[in-house]
Amino acid sequence: MKVLVLAGPESSGKSWLGGEIQAHFGGELVGEYVRHFIDEQRRDTCYADIDPIARGQLVWEDAARARQPELLILDTHLLSNMLWSRVLFNDCPAWLEQALLARRYDLHLLLSPAGVPWVGDGQRCQPRLEERQAFFEASRQWLQRHGQPMHVIEGDWAYRQSTVLAAVQALLEGKPPACATEC
């Protein structure tokens, strides 16, 4: 089983690309638990929600891992929970980072916010590119600091799609992705 993570700021194409990857290669796509949580609770989140949101994401991820698909596509993982907790509440439960580091991920596709427009959907809260760029940089720094396999995805929608599909093909073939930017 290869485990692929789509990472980065909101409105950078993670969910769309997850669907494109699944349509092209098959596999199992795990969505963002936080969206389910917000739809269910019908309110803004608070710091006390970070723990159940992160645990819900892990339950979804673990259920998919147990089914052993050839390709597991994660629309997000605990890195996003950690960073959003810090952005919104200036704090983060310590167990999140420990749990994230205890798991194996074969490749993170880190999506840049540059080159694509922000689209509001009622749950997104960073319309300014500078905010999304800061989230992207925090993601990149964490992944680099912890030696996580990463490929930065930039450009317009068509370029993102072709770059992502090539990176996933390389992953499935056991080859390192041909990087135009950073791996």
C-alpha positions as CSV (number, residue, x, y, z in Angstrom):
1,M,0.0,0.0,0.0
2,K,1.3,3.5,-0.9
3,V,0.0,6.3,1.3
4,L,-0.2,9.7,-0.4
5,V,-1.1,12.9,1.4
6,L,-2.4,16.1,-0.2
7,A,-1.2,18.9,2.0
8,G,-1.2,22.7,2.1
9,P,-3.5,25.7,2.6
10,E,-7.2,25.9,1.8
11,S,-8.4,26.5,-1.7
12,S,-5.2,25.1,-3.3
13,G,-6.9,22.1,-5.0
14,K,-6.4,19.2,-2.5
15,S,-9.9,17.8,-2.7
16,W,-10.2,18.3,-6.4
17,L,-6.8,16.7,-7.0
18,G,-7.7,13.8,-4.7
19,G,-10.7,13.1,-6.9
20,E,-8.6,13.3,-10.0
21,I,-6.0,10.9,-8.6
22,Q,-8.7,8.4,-7.6
23,A,-10.4,8.6,-11.0
24,H,-7.1,8.0,-12.7
25,F,-5.4,5.4,-10.5
26,G,-8.2,4.0,-8.3
27,G,-7.4,3.6,-4.7
28,E,-9.3,4.9,-1.7
29,L,-9.7,8.6,-1.0
30,V,-10.2,9.8,2.6
31,G,-11.7,13.3,3.0
32,E,-11.3,16.0,5.6
33,Y,-13.0,15.0,8.9
34,V,-13.2,18.7,9.9
35,R,-15.7,19.4,7.1
36,H,-17.9,16.6,8.4
37,F,-17.5,17.9,12.0
38,I,-18.5,21.5,11.0
39,D,-21.4,20.4,8.9
40,E,-22.6,18.2,11.8
41,Q,-22.1,20.8,14.6
42,R,-23.3,23.8,12.6
43,R,-21.0,26.2,14.4
44,D,-17.5,27.6,14.3
45,T,-14.9,25.4,15.9
46,C,-13.2,26.2,19.3
47,Y,-10.0,24.9,20.8
48,A,-11.9,22.1,22.6
49,D,-12.9,20.7,19.2
50,I,-9.3,20.1,18.0
51,D,-9.0,16.8,19.9
52,P,-12.2,15.3,18.5
53,I,-11.5,16.6,15.0
54,A,-8.0,15.1,15.0
55,R,-9.2,11.8,16.5
56,G,-12.0,11.7,13.9
57,Q,-9.5,12.2,11.1
58,L,-7.4,9.3,12.5
59,V,-10.4,7.0,12.7
60,W,-11.2,7.7,9.0
61,E,-7.5,7.2,8.0
62,D,-7.1,4.0,10.1
63,A,-10.3,2.5,8.7
64,A,-9.0,3.1,5.2
65,R,-5.5,1.7,6.1
66,A,-7.2,-1.5,7.4
67,R,-8.8,-2.1,4.0
68,Q,-5.3,-2.1,2.5
69,P,-5.9,-0.3,-0.8
70,E,-3.0,-0.3,-3.3
71,L,-3.2,3.5,-3.1
72,L,-4.5,5.4,-0.1
73,I,-5.1,9.1,-0.9
74,L,-5.5,11.4,2.1
75,D,-7.1,14.8,1.4
76,T,-5.4,15.9,4.7
77,H,-3.7,14.5,7.8
78,L,-2.8,15.7,11.3
79,L,-0.3,18.3,10.0
80,S,-3.3,20.4,8.9
81,N,-5.0,19.9,12.3
82,M,-1.8,21.0,14.1
83,L,-1.3,24.1,12.0
84,W,-4.9,25.2,12.0
85,S,-4.9,24.8,15.8
86,R,-1.9,27.1,16.1
87,V,-3.3,29.6,13.6
88,L,-6.7,29.8,15.2
89,F,-6.0,29.2,18.9
90,N,-2.2,29.8,19.3
91,D,-2.0,26.3,20.9
92,C,-2.1,22.7,19.9
93,P,-2.5,19.4,21.8
94,A,1.0,17.9,22.1
95,W,-0.2,14.4,21.1
96,L,-1.0,15.4,17.5
97,E,2.6,15.8,16.5
98,Q,3.6,12.6,18.2
99,A,0.8,10.7,16.5
100,L,1.7,12.2,13.1
101,L,5.4,11.2,13.4
102,A,4.4,7.7,14.4
103,R,2.8,7.1,11.0
104,R,4.3,6.3,7.6
105,Y,3.4,8.4,4.6
106,D,5.1,7.6,1.2
107,L,4.6,11.0,-0.3
108,H,3.3,14.5,0.5
109,L,2.1,16.6,-2.4
110,L,2.4,20.1,-0.9
111,L,0.1,22.5,-2.8
112,S,1.1,26.1,-3.1
113,P,-1.6,28.7,-3.0
114,A,0.1,30.8,-5.7
115,G,-1.3,30.6,-9.2
116,V,-4.9,29.6,-8.3
117,P,-7.7,31.8,-7.0
118,W,-9.2,31.5,-3.5
119,V,-12.8,30.2,-3.5
120,G,-15.0,30.7,-0.5
121,D,-17.2,27.9,0.5
122,G,-18.6,28.9,3.9
123,Q,-15.9,27.0,5.8
124,R,-12.7,28.7,4.5
125,C,-11.3,31.7,6.3
126,Q,-8.1,32.8,4.6
127,P,-9.0,34.8,1.5
128,R,-5.7,36.7,1.6
129,L,-2.9,35.0,-0.3
130,E,-0.4,36.1,2.4
131,E,-2.3,34.0,5.0
132,R,-2.4,31.0,2.7
133,Q,1.3,31.4,1.8
134,A,2.2,31.5,5.5
135,F,0.3,28.2,6.0
136,F,2.1,26.7,3.0
137,E,5.5,27.8,4.4
138,A,4.7,26.4,7.8
139,S,3.7,23.1,6.2
140,R,6.9,23.0,4.1
141,Q,9.1,23.8,7.1
142,W,7.5,21.0,9.2
143,L,7.8,18.4,6.4
144,Q,11.4,19.4,5.8
145,R,12.3,19.4,9.5
146,H,10.9,15.9,9.9
147,G,12.4,14.5,6.7
148,Q,9.0,13.7,5.2
149,P,9.0,12.9,1.5
150,M,7.5,15.9,-0.3
151,H,6.8,17.2,-3.8
152,V,5.8,20.9,-4.1
153,I,2.9,21.5,-6.5
154,E,2.6,24.9,-8.2
155,G,1.1,26.4,-11.3
156,D,-2.4,26.7,-12.7
157,W,-5.0,24.0,-12.5
158,A,-3.9,22.1,-15.6
159,Y,-0.3,22.1,-14.6
160,R,-1.1,21.0,-11.1
161,Q,-3.2,18.1,-12.5
162,S,-0.5,16.9,-14.9
163,T,2.3,17.3,-12.3
164,V,0.3,15.4,-9.6
165,L,-0.6,12.6,-11.9
166,A,3.1,12.2,-12.9
167,A,4.2,12.2,-9.3
168,V,1.6,9.5,-8.3
169,Q,2.6,7.4,-11.3
170,A,6.2,7.6,-10.2
171,L,5.2,6.7,-6.6
172,L,3.2,3.6,-7.8
173,E,6.2,2.5,-9.9
174,G,8.5,2.9,-6.9
175,K,10.4,5.8,-8.5
176,P,11.1,9.2,-7.0
177,P,8.9,11.8,-8.7
178,A,10.5,13.9,-11.4
179,C,10.5,17.2,-9.6
180,A,10.2,20.6,-11.3
181,T,10.6,22.3,-7.9
182,E,11.2,20.6,-4.6
183,C,10.9,17.0,-3.5
